[in-house]
């Protein structure tokens, strides 16, 4: 059988992507935890005179929500938790691998779109700042190409695994 080429030290590559995935999980939890603060302040500001309603909370909540969604999508690709439909439920192991490769190739296409369009989106925001918090907008816009690159890494790793099943490599 044909052997699938791997990075020089596959265990190092797997450890690196696993560590990156763990970092993403921690960042996701942090984003959700921090997101509670501005949203709570928004709610309190509506019903009490203690906090002015025009403060930075809405903008910060929006920015954190964007990053929460993007990081969640990255983790979802890593854990194969994205939406799947079983059209052919009675396939062999190799057949399932072939179908999963096709699905991952679709993810790769979307990832390339996110990287390409995301770079343009980030370039557009490079010298701009947000209205209320005066944050550089590129820090929010860079979430799109970052998600695309991460999807390429994680989906590529999964494609290699599926190709091993498809071509019968025993590693």
Buried (B, 14 or more C-beta within 10 A) or exposed (E): EEEBEBEEEEEEBEEEBEEBBEEBBEBBEBBBEBBEEBBEBBEEBEEEEEBEEEBBBBBBBEBBBBBBBBBBBBBBBBEBEEEEEEEEEEEEEEEBBBBBBEBBEEBBEBBBEBBEEBBEBBEEBEEEEBEEBEBBBBBBBBBBBBBBBBBBBBBBBBBBBBBBBBEEBEE
